[in-house]
Amino acid sequence: MTQTEGTNLCKRRCVVLIMKPINEAHVAEPGLAVVEVAAADDNTAFAIQELLAAQWAIAPADDTTHEPGEPGVRLHCYLDLRQQPGV
């Protein structure tokens, strides 16, 4: 999704202007999802990943990314809602 500069459709204080494209393989079937976590720090991002892993089967991320000039960190993980955790 790309918005023109200055567009804030939801009237929120912060708007993500550019989202990375979704890889078709990660959502090829119903029950598959890509989750992007934006957090203040690594510990928070990994805590969210652990909460997701307790509920669903996931392909966890090993590290976070930080974009220069942007606050916080991002983490991508892939959920498979068709499977139970640990399967």
DRENGUSE-942782 format. One line per field, with one value per residue: residue in three letters; residue number from 1; x, y, z of N, C-alpha, C, O in turn; chain. Coordinates in nm, 3 decimals. Atoms other than C-alpha are relative to their C-alpha. Layout:
BEGIN
rolo <- (ALA,...) .
keke <- (NUM,...) .
n_X <- (X,...) .
n_Y <- (Y,...) .
n_Z <- (Z,...) .
ca_X <- (X,...) .
ca_Y <- (Y,...) .
ca_Z <- (Z,...) .
c_X <- (X,...) .
c_Y <- (Y,...) .
c_Z <- (Z,...) .
o_X <- (X,...) .
o_Y <- (Y,...) .
o_Z <- (Z,...) .
mivex <- (A,...) .
END
This chain:
BEGIN
rolo <- (MET,THR,GLN,THR,GLU,GLY,THR,ASN,LEU,CYS,LYS,ARG,ARG,CYS,VAL,VAL,LEU,ILE,MET,LYS,PRO,ILE,ASN,GLU,ALA,HIS,VAL,ALA,GLU,PRO,GLY,LEU,ALA,VAL,VAL,GLU,VAL,ALA,ALA,ALA,ASP,ASP,ASN,THR,ALA,PHE,ALA,ILE,GLN,GLU,LEU,LEU,ALA,ALA,GLN,TRP,ALA,ILE,ALA,PRO,ALA,ASP,ASP,THR,THR,HIS,GLU,PRO,GLY,GLU,PRO,GLY,VAL,ARG,LEU,HIS,CYS,TYR,LEU,ASP,LEU,ARG,GLN,GLN,PRO,GLY,VAL) .
keke <- (1,2,3,4,5,6,7,8,9,10,11,12,13,14,15,16,17,18,19,20,21,22,23,24,25,26,27,28,29,30,31,32,33,34,35,36,37,38,39,40,41,42,43,44,45,46,47,48,49,50,51,52,53,54,55,56,57,58,59,60,61,62,63,64,65,66,67,68,69,70,71,72,73,74,75,76,77,78,79,80,81,82,83,84,85,86,87) .
n_X <- (0.084,-0.075,0.085,-0.067,-0.050,0.096,0.130,0.020,0.140,0.055,-0.022,-0.087,-0.124,-0.107,0.051,-0.102,0.019,-0.031,-0.006,-0.069,0.092,0.014,-0.047,0.115,-0.016,0.033,0.146,0.049,0.121,0.068,-0.062,-0.137,-0.002,-0.124,0.022,-0.108,0.009,-0.076,-0.013,-0.101,-0.131,-0.008,0.067,0.144,0.033,-0.010,0.108,0.119,-0.018,0.024,0.145,0.056,-0.045,0.077,0.132,-0.003,-0.128,-0.062,-0.140,-0.044,-0.113,-0.115,-0.042,0.085,-0.065,0.019,-0.019,-0.057,0.092,0.131,-0.008,0.029,-0.047,0.104,-0.025,0.095,0.012,0.099,0.091,0.077,0.114,0.052,-0.071,-0.011,-0.138,-0.094,0.018) .
n_Y <- (-0.116,-0.124,-0.117,-0.123,-0.071,-0.085,0.063,0.069,0.036,0.036,-0.114,0.040,-0.078,0.065,0.078,0.073,-0.043,0.105,0.135,0.088,0.095,0.133,0.110,0.085,0.133,-0.004,-0.005,0.077,0.075,-0.049,0.046,-0.049,-0.145,-0.070,-0.095,-0.095,-0.061,-0.122,-0.014,-0.096,0.064,0.142,0.083,-0.009,0.069,0.145,0.040,0.015,0.123,0.114,0.009,0.060,0.139,0.079,0.024,0.053,0.042,-0.113,0.001,-0.118,-0.080,0.007,-0.134,-0.110,-0.096,-0.140,-0.091,-0.127,-0.113,0.040,0.045,0.140,0.112,0.081,0.144,0.072,0.144,0.060,0.085,0.104,0.024,0.136,0.094,-0.030,-0.037,0.109,0.112) .
n_Z <- (0.000,0.004,-0.009,0.037,-0.116,-0.066,-0.012,-0.127,0.009,-0.130,-0.091,-0.110,-0.009,0.074,0.112,0.076,0.138,0.096,-0.054,0.092,0.065,-0.060,0.084,0.030,-0.060,-0.142,-0.017,0.115,-0.035,-0.120,-0.124,-0.006,-0.018,-0.030,-0.107,-0.024,-0.132,-0.022,-0.145,-0.045,-0.017,0.033,-0.100,0.020,0.124,-0.021,-0.091,0.084,0.078,-0.091,-0.021,0.122,0.006,-0.097,0.056,0.136,0.054,0.070,0.039,-0.075,0.045,-0.090,-0.037,0.041,0.088,-0.035,0.112,-0.046,0.001,-0.049,-0.139,-0.031,0.081,0.065,0.004,0.085,-0.019,0.089,-0.075,0.066,-0.088,0.025,-0.087,-0.142,-0.038,-0.023,0.094) .
ca_X <- (0.000,0.140,-0.022,0.055,0.253,0.036,-0.260,-0.385,-0.713,-0.756,-0.656,-0.393,-0.070,0.149,0.084,0.291,0.344,0.493,0.428,0.650,0.484,0.356,0.532,0.265,0.409,0.350,-0.026,-0.080,-0.364,-0.633,-0.489,-0.146,-0.055,0.234,0.258,0.468,0.531,0.640,0.774,0.986,1.262,1.377,1.248,0.896,0.894,1.012,0.757,0.480,0.625,0.620,0.253,0.171,0.374,0.172,-0.147,-0.044,0.228,0.475,0.801,0.972,1.212,1.562,1.623,1.454,1.523,1.563,1.517,1.746,1.544,1.241,1.160,1.163,1.217,1.020,0.990,0.827,0.696,0.475,0.169,0.005,-0.339,-0.404,-0.160,-0.143,0.162,0.467,0.350) .
ca_Y <- (0.000,0.337,0.662,1.004,1.225,1.399,1.162,1.040,0.861,0.743,1.077,0.903,1.061,0.806,0.653,0.382,0.525,0.218,-0.148,-0.413,-0.645,-0.980,-1.287,-1.497,-1.822,-1.709,-1.668,-1.929,-2.103,-2.010,-2.036,-1.893,-1.540,-1.299,-1.099,-0.786,-0.668,-0.311,-0.258,-0.019,-0.277,-0.633,-0.775,-0.650,-0.780,-1.126,-1.134,-1.078,-1.356,-1.591,-1.508,-1.595,-1.917,-2.027,-2.015,-2.113,-2.285,-2.022,-1.986,-1.757,-1.477,-1.492,-1.119,-0.784,-0.509,-0.138,0.117,0.418,0.726,0.523,0.456,0.104,-0.232,-0.467,-0.843,-1.066,-1.413,-1.651,-1.818,-2.142,-2.147,-2.495,-2.659,-2.677,-2.519,-2.743,-2.963) .
ca_Z <- (0.000,-0.092,0.011,-0.126,0.107,0.360,0.322,0.660,0.598,0.958,1.115,1.330,1.447,1.266,0.924,0.756,0.410,0.243,0.325,0.175,-0.078,0.049,-0.089,-0.261,-0.124,0.234,0.178,-0.094,0.094,0.347,0.697,0.611,0.722,0.740,1.062,1.096,1.451,1.511,1.862,2.065,2.121,2.048,2.377,2.310,1.952,2.059,2.344,2.088,1.872,2.173,2.237,1.875,1.897,2.200,1.993,1.639,1.445,1.326,1.140,1.392,1.312,1.459,1.461,1.417,1.167,1.224,0.948,0.993,1.080,1.196,1.562,1.704,1.537,1.311,1.312,1.049,1.126,0.932,1.084,0.982,1.141,0.998,1.243,1.619,1.791,1.797,1.507) .
c_X <- (0.089,-0.098,0.079,0.041,-0.107,-0.139,-0.006,-0.147,-0.064,0.016,0.082,0.128,0.111,-0.062,0.117,-0.024,0.026,0.007,0.068,-0.099,0.000,0.047,-0.116,0.009,-0.042,-0.149,-0.069,-0.131,-0.070,0.065,0.145,-0.002,0.142,-0.033,0.124,-0.025,0.088,0.003,0.111,0.140,-0.010,-0.078,-0.151,-0.043,0.004,-0.105,-0.131,0.009,-0.026,-0.149,-0.068,0.035,-0.076,-0.137,0.001,0.139,0.059,0.140,0.058,0.116,0.112,0.048,-0.098,0.076,-0.031,0.031,0.057,-0.101,-0.140,0.013,-0.024,0.059,-0.120,0.044,-0.108,-0.001,-0.118,-0.083,-0.066,-0.113,-0.059,0.061,-0.005,0.144,0.086,-0.013,0.090) .
c_Y <- (0.123,0.116,0.121,0.073,0.092,-0.060,-0.077,-0.033,-0.030,0.109,-0.040,0.082,-0.059,-0.087,-0.069,0.034,-0.111,-0.134,-0.087,-0.098,-0.136,-0.105,-0.098,-0.138,-0.003,0.006,-0.077,-0.073,0.067,-0.060,0.040,0.151,0.049,0.103,0.088,0.067,0.123,0.024,0.099,-0.063,-0.149,-0.086,0.000,-0.076,-0.151,-0.051,-0.019,-0.128,-0.123,-0.018,-0.064,-0.148,-0.089,-0.038,-0.074,-0.048,0.118,-0.037,0.126,0.072,-0.011,0.138,0.104,0.087,0.140,0.084,0.131,0.114,-0.033,-0.046,-0.151,-0.101,-0.071,-0.145,-0.062,-0.147,-0.049,-0.099,-0.102,-0.038,-0.139,-0.102,0.046,0.040,-0.124,-0.118,0.019) .
c_Z <- (0.000,0.003,-0.045,0.126,0.057,0.016,0.131,0.010,0.134,0.104,0.123,-0.003,-0.085,-0.108,-0.067,-0.146,-0.101,0.074,-0.103,-0.063,0.071,-0.100,-0.018,0.064,0.146,0.028,-0.113,0.028,0.118,0.124,0.014,0.011,0.026,0.108,0.013,0.133,0.000,0.150,0.034,0.007,-0.034,0.099,-0.017,-0.125,0.018,0.099,-0.078,-0.083,0.086,0.028,-0.121,-0.008,0.098,-0.054,-0.134,-0.037,-0.077,-0.048,0.064,-0.067,0.103,0.045,-0.053,-0.099,0.051,-0.122,0.053,-0.014,0.048,0.145,0.009,-0.097,-0.062,-0.002,-0.088,0.039,-0.082,0.080,-0.090,0.095,-0.016,0.093,0.144,0.031,0.025,-0.093,-0.119) .
o_X <- (0.180,-0.191,0.201,-0.024,-0.175,-0.222,0.081,-0.224,-0.184,-0.028,0.060,0.161,0.198,-0.153,0.218,-0.128,-0.039,0.082,0.043,-0.196,0.101,0.008,-0.172,-0.094,-0.088,-0.191,-0.177,-0.203,-0.007,0.100,0.203,-0.084,0.226,-0.129,0.236,-0.131,0.206,-0.102,0.194,0.240,-0.118,-0.153,-0.215,-0.142,-0.085,-0.147,-0.206,-0.089,-0.086,-0.197,-0.159,-0.049,-0.088,-0.197,-0.087,0.238,-0.008,0.203,0.040,0.192,0.085,0.110,-0.183,0.197,-0.133,0.141,-0.002,-0.169,-0.221,0.116,-0.092,0.146,-0.234,0.163,-0.226,0.105,-0.203,-0.028,-0.097,-0.093,-0.144,0.007,-0.019,0.235,0.039,0.053,0.090) .
o_Y <- (0.133,0.121,0.126,0.060,0.164,-0.004,-0.160,0.039,-0.006,0.093,0.014,0.145,0.015,-0.166,-0.005,-0.001,-0.115,-0.148,-0.073,-0.137,-0.178,-0.101,-0.149,-0.194,-0.106,-0.017,-0.040,-0.106,0.140,-0.178,0.023,0.217,-0.024,0.178,0.039,0.126,0.116,0.030,0.133,0.005,-0.203,-0.175,-0.104,-0.148,-0.222,-0.166,-0.113,-0.201,-0.219,-0.131,-0.146,-0.230,-0.209,-0.136,-0.155,-0.011,0.178,-0.129,0.235,0.014,-0.022,0.151,0.075,0.071,0.164,0.077,0.193,0.127,0.058,-0.103,-0.209,-0.069,-0.051,-0.177,-0.028,-0.208,0.029,-0.191,-0.075,-0.117,-0.180,-0.212,0.165,-0.002,-0.223,-0.220,-0.064) .
o_Z <- (0.082,-0.078,-0.031,0.230,-0.016,0.087,0.158,0.074,0.152,0.218,0.231,-0.104,-0.131,-0.080,-0.097,-0.202,-0.205,0.170,-0.223,0.001,0.127,-0.217,0.079,0.101,0.196,0.141,-0.158,-0.066,0.195,0.126,0.121,-0.053,0.079,0.095,0.024,0.155,-0.034,0.214,-0.051,-0.016,-0.054,0.058,-0.004,-0.122,-0.029,0.088,-0.052,-0.096,0.039,0.035,-0.106,-0.047,0.076,-0.008,-0.161,0.026,-0.161,0.004,0.011,-0.144,0.222,0.151,-0.137,-0.118,0.116,-0.178,0.141,-0.116,0.068,0.183,-0.075,-0.177,-0.020,-0.009,-0.076,0.052,-0.124,0.142,-0.206,0.188,0.063,0.107,0.173,-0.040,0.080,-0.073,-0.210) .
mivex <- (A,A,A,A,A,A,A,A,A,A,A,A,A,A,A,A,A,A,A,A,A,A,A,A,A,A,A,A,A,A,A,A,A,A,A,A,A,A,A,A,A,A,A,A,A,A,A,A,A,A,A,A,A,A,A,A,A,A,A,A,A,A,A,A,A,A,A,A,A,A,A,A,A,A,A,A,A,A,A,A,A,A,A,A,A,A,A) .
END
